[in-house]
Amino acid sequence: MSKPTIAGNRTGRKLGQRVKKKKLKASSRQWLQRHINDPYVQRAQLEGYRARAAFKLLEIDEKHHILKGARRIIDLGAAPGSWSQIAAKVTGSTEEDIRVAAIDFLEMAPIPGVGILQLDFLDPDAPQRLIDAVGGTPDLVISDMAAPTTGHHRTDHLRTMHLCEVAAHFAVEVLAEGGHFLAKTFQGGTERDLLALLKQNFRQVVHVKPGASRAESVEMFLLAKGFKGRKTDGDATGKTDDDAISA
Ligand SMILES: C[S@@+](CC[C@H](N)C(=O)[O-])C[C@H]1O[C@@H](n2cnc3c(N)ncnc32)[C@H](O)[C@@H]1O
């Protein structure tokens, strides 16, 4: 997919606009200015996606081909729903035959063919409710979850890494053989145990930074392709002799 053009656009709004509202704090004004001048935001509006995040998934897919052939998808941290919109489309999910389950603790407007749970993914009931909602074995688990930021870099990093780890364990528990797992992580060190778990259970593990992910953001994605399957009890526990594995 080509990146959106920086110059002209078809939204009728010019890029390079300045926000003049005097009542806004400087930081809010800067955010709003960046948002309305962001070509991905404008392209999302044009193409009917709820968030610019859609292009992160589409760009990752363009290079790594994780969506093609996916029959059931679980979307973690789904609101406002652009990844679920894509998931519903690629799986051909309908209200009669739901193939996508999405979870977020924020409210999310309905998407046809998506079973939405408004729940914390860390809630003990969440895994089973997601499995019930997706209606069969998923072949793709995608997570764009990021913990609400506190402003303290180390705390934010640890919280989001924890979400990523819980999501990885969930993926290993639910995926069909050959399935894939994609999760948001932060630059600055993916935990060794998490990488070991993924490398033990998937054929390929890579870090990805799509163009739609802002260059100044520490966000990046961890992609684990080709789930090896749950062969015997204890096979997917993450316990490994190969402790020195790194990405
Ligand atoms: C970047 S947004 C996701 C955007 C989404 N991929 C899209 O395309 O619209 C991250 C979401 O993760 C959610 N989130 C963070 N922690 C969560 C948790 N423990 N359980 C459920 N959702 C969570 C947030 O509420 C937020 O809506």
Ligand as a Chemical Component Dictionary entry (heavy atoms), coordinates in Angstrom:
data_LIG
# 
_chem_comp.id                   LIG 
_chem_comp.type                 NON-POLYMER 
_chem_comp.pdbx_formal_charge   0 
_chem_comp.three_letter_code    LIG 
# 
loop_
_chem_comp_atom.comp_id 
_chem_comp_atom.atom_id 
_chem_comp_atom.alt_atom_id 
_chem_comp_atom.type_symbol 
_chem_comp_atom.charge 
_chem_comp_atom.model_Cartn_x 
_chem_comp_atom.model_Cartn_y 
_chem_comp_atom.model_Cartn_z 
_chem_comp_atom.pdbx_ordinal 
LIG C1  C1  C 0  -4.716 2.188  20.281 1  
LIG S1  S1  S 1  -6.298 1.768  20.870 2  
LIG C2  C2  C 0  -6.844 0.534  19.730 3  
LIG C3  C3  C 0  -7.223 1.029  18.376 4  
LIG C4  C4  C 0  -7.845 -0.053 17.537 5  
LIG N1  N1  N 0  -6.861 -1.051 17.123 6  
LIG C5  C5  C 0  -8.508 0.461  16.312 7  
LIG O1  O1  O 0  -8.078 0.100  15.218 8  
LIG O2  O2  O -1 -9.483 1.211  16.414 9  
LIG C6  C6  C 0  -5.903 0.803  22.290 10 
LIG C7  C7  C 0  -7.123 0.314  23.031 11 
LIG O3  O3  O 0  -6.691 -0.642 24.007 12 
LIG C8  C8  C 0  -7.649 -0.583 25.039 13 
LIG N2  N2  N 0  -7.147 -1.291 26.221 14 
LIG C9  C9  C 0  -6.034 -0.999 26.941 15 
LIG N3  N3  N 0  -5.937 -1.848 27.974 16 
LIG C10 C10 C 0  -6.977 -2.712 27.890 17 
LIG C11 C11 C 0  -7.419 -3.796 28.678 18 
LIG N4  N4  N 0  -6.748 -4.194 29.788 19 
LIG N5  N5  N 0  -8.537 -4.447 28.333 20 
LIG C12 C12 C 0  -9.236 -4.049 27.243 21 
LIG N6  N6  N 0  -8.874 -3.027 26.448 22 
LIG C13 C13 C 0  -7.763 -2.347 26.770 23 
LIG C14 C14 C 0  -7.876 0.890  25.244 24 
LIG O4  O4  O 0  -9.087 1.140  25.915 25 
LIG C15 C15 C 0  -7.855 1.400  23.807 26 
LIG O5  O5  O 0  -9.157 1.555  23.292 27 
# 
loop_
_chem_comp_bond.comp_id 
_chem_comp_bond.atom_id_1 
_chem_comp_bond.atom_id_2 
_chem_comp_bond.value_order 
_chem_comp_bond.pdbx_ordinal 
LIG C1  S1  SING 1  
LIG S1  C2  SING 2  
LIG S1  C6  SING 3  
LIG C2  C3  SING 4  
LIG C3  C4  SING 5  
LIG C4  N1  SING 6  
LIG C4  C5  SING 7  
LIG C5  O1  DOUB 8  
LIG C5  O2  SING 9  
LIG C6  C7  SING 10 
LIG C7  O3  SING 11 
LIG C7  C15 SING 12 
LIG O3  C8  SING 13 
LIG C8  N2  SING 14 
LIG C8  C14 SING 15 
LIG N2  C9  SING 16 
LIG N2  C13 SING 17 
LIG C9  N3  DOUB 18 
LIG N3  C10 SING 19 
LIG C10 C11 SING 20 
LIG C10 C13 DOUB 21 
LIG C11 N4  SING 22 
LIG C11 N5  DOUB 23 
LIG N5  C12 SING 24 
LIG C12 N6  DOUB 25 
LIG N6  C13 SING 26 
LIG C14 O4  SING 27 
LIG C14 C15 SING 28 
LIG C15 O5  SING 29 
# 
